[in-house]
Amino acid sequence: MSARVVRERLAELDLTEHVTYLARDRPSAALRFIDAVERAFERLAAMPEIGPVHQFRNPRLRGIRMWPVPDFRNYLIFYRIAADEIQILRVLHAARDLESALEEER
């Protein structure tokens, strides 16, 4: 049985931003990115503990897991496991200050 995937508001905004950026120069890459993200979400729903717990200095971020988007490994999915659901918190480019981005208001 798979867990339900819940996309938080900032994760949705992240995805829109990434797709828009990719589509400017390479529309086909943007489509591949969308497919890769959907596959990653399905895999996380089936195997929630596949992503390792990422260590942050801020104790509020304890328990957040990370999983790279397949074929787009510079894009990282940050999520939490909560009961019977996977909470997708953010989808960030690896070049960002990850801890600061995750501390932004949800």
Contacts in CASP RR format, 6 or more apart in sequence:
PFRMAT RR
TARGET T0000
AUTHOR 0000-0000-0000
METHOD contacts of the structure
MODEL  1
MSARVVRERLAELDLTEHVTYLARDRPSAALRFIDAVERAFERLAAMPEI
GPVHQFRNPRLRGIRMWPVPDFRNYLIFYRIAADEIQILRVLHAARDLES
ALEEER
2 42 0 8 1.000
2 45 0 8 1.000
2 46 0 8 1.000
3 44 0 8 1.000
3 45 0 8 1.000
3 48 0 8 1.000
3 81 0 8 1.000
3 84 0 8 1.000
3 85 0 8 1.000
3 86 0 8 1.000
4 45 0 8 1.000
4 84 0 8 1.000
4 85 0 8 1.000
4 86 0 8 1.000
5 41 0 8 1.000
5 42 0 8 1.000
5 44 0 8 1.000
5 45 0 8 1.000
5 85 0 8 1.000
5 86 0 8 1.000
5 88 0 8 1.000
6 85 0 8 1.000
6 86 0 8 1.000
6 87 0 8 1.000
6 88 0 8 1.000
7 15 0 8 1.000
7 88 0 8 1.000
8 87 0 8 1.000
8 88 0 8 1.000
8 89 0 8 1.000
8 90 0 8 1.000
8 106 0 8 1.000
9 106 0 8 1.000
10 89 0 8 1.000
10 90 0 8 1.000
10 104 0 8 1.000
10 106 0 8 1.000
11 88 0 8 1.000
11 89 0 8 1.000
11 90 0 8 1.000
11 91 0 8 1.000
14 90 0 8 1.000
14 91 0 8 1.000
14 92 0 8 1.000
15 34 0 8 1.000
15 37 0 8 1.000
15 91 0 8 1.000
18 33 0 8 1.000
18 75 0 8 1.000
18 91 0 8 1.000
18 93 0 8 1.000
19 30 0 8 1.000
19 33 0 8 1.000
19 34 0 8 1.000
20 30 0 8 1.000
22 29 0 8 1.000
22 30 0 8 1.000
22 33 0 8 1.000
23 29 0 8 1.000
23 30 0 8 1.000
32 71 0 8 1.000
32 72 0 8 1.000
33 69 0 8 1.000
33 72 0 8 1.000
33 75 0 8 1.000
36 69 0 8 1.000
36 70 0 8 1.000
36 71 0 8 1.000
36 72 0 8 1.000
37 69 0 8 1.000
37 72 0 8 1.000
37 75 0 8 1.000
37 77 0 8 1.000
37 91 0 8 1.000
39 70 0 8 1.000
40 67 0 8 1.000
40 68 0 8 1.000
40 69 0 8 1.000
40 70 0 8 1.000
40 77 0 8 1.000
41 77 0 8 1.000
41 86 0 8 1.000
41 88 0 8 1.000
43 50 0 8 1.000
43 67 0 8 1.000
44 50 0 8 1.000
44 51 0 8 1.000
44 67 0 8 1.000
44 77 0 8 1.000
44 79 0 8 1.000
44 86 0 8 1.000
45 86 0 8 1.000
48 65 0 8 1.000
48 81 0 8 1.000
48 86 0 8 1.000
49 65 0 8 1.000
49 81 0 8 1.000
50 67 0 8 1.000
51 65 0 8 1.000
51 66 0 8 1.000
51 67 0 8 1.000
52 65 0 8 1.000
52 66 0 8 1.000
53 63 0 8 1.000
53 64 0 8 1.000
53 65 0 8 1.000
54 61 0 8 1.000
54 63 0 8 1.000
54 64 0 8 1.000
54 65 0 8 1.000
54 66 0 8 1.000
54 78 0 8 1.000
54 98 0 8 1.000
56 62 0 8 1.000
56 64 0 8 1.000
56 99 0 8 1.000
56 102 0 8 1.000
57 99 0 8 1.000
58 99 0 8 1.000
58 102 0 8 1.000
58 103 0 8 1.000
60 103 0 8 1.000
61 99 0 8 1.000
61 102 0 8 1.000
61 103 0 8 1.000
63 80 0 8 1.000
64 78 0 8 1.000
64 79 0 8 1.000
64 80 0 8 1.000
64 89 0 8 1.000
64 102 0 8 1.000
65 78 0 8 1.000
65 79 0 8 1.000
65 80 0 8 1.000
65 81 0 8 1.000
66 76 0 8 1.000
66 77 0 8 1.000
66 78 0 8 1.000
66 79 0 8 1.000
67 76 0 8 1.000
67 77 0 8 1.000
67 79 0 8 1.000
68 74 0 8 1.000
68 75 0 8 1.000
68 76 0 8 1.000
68 77 0 8 1.000
69 75 0 8 1.000
69 76 0 8 1.000
69 77 0 8 1.000
69 91 0 8 1.000
73 94 0 8 1.000
74 93 0 8 1.000
74 94 0 8 1.000
74 95 0 8 1.000
75 91 0 8 1.000
75 92 0 8 1.000
75 93 0 8 1.000
75 94 0 8 1.000
76 91 0 8 1.000
76 92 0 8 1.000
76 93 0 8 1.000
76 94 0 8 1.000
76 98 0 8 1.000
77 88 0 8 1.000
77 90 0 8 1.000
77 91 0 8 1.000
78 88 0 8 1.000
78 89 0 8 1.000
78 90 0 8 1.000
78 91 0 8 1.000
78 92 0 8 1.000
78 98 0 8 1.000
78 102 0 8 1.000
79 86 0 8 1.000
79 87 0 8 1.000
79 88 0 8 1.000
79 89 0 8 1.000
80 86 0 8 1.000
80 87 0 8 1.000
80 89 0 8 1.000
81 87 0 8 1.000
89 102 0 8 1.000
89 106 0 8 1.000
90 101 0 8 1.000
90 102 0 8 1.000
92 98 0 8 1.000
92 101 0 8 1.000
92 102 0 8 1.000
END
